């Protein structure tokens, strides 16, 4: 693989892992002194469900880049209005709500675009014998 293809191959994976770790940090608010340790662990695992779902989508994207790219773009586009409205209802600030959208959902849209770009670059750079072999039944 060329260096540029390797970079485009690994960049969406690394960005996605970092974005999932960032989303996972929000689960830490499950820990407080008012609940038992088992209740806190249960709440923590409940807060990690979005991260677990994103990990499943990352595994899909790792194996099938084009499908994974579409999934991550749809995640970014689909959740943006919900996250915006939730944050706007909490702080009544359009600019702060848009900033939160940029921080939370835009990385997943970028990941989706990069997965699709990686898929296209690899498909374009396949040797001609491999391309003919893939088309045959």
Buried (B, 14 or more C-beta within 10 A) or exposed (E): EEEEBEEBBEBBBEBBBEBBEEBBEEBEEBEEEEEEEEEBEEBBEEBBEBBEEBBEBBEBBEEBBBBBBBBBBBBBEEBBEEBBEEBBEEEEEEEEBBEBBEEBBEBBBBBBBBBBBBBBBBEEEEEEEEEEEEEEE
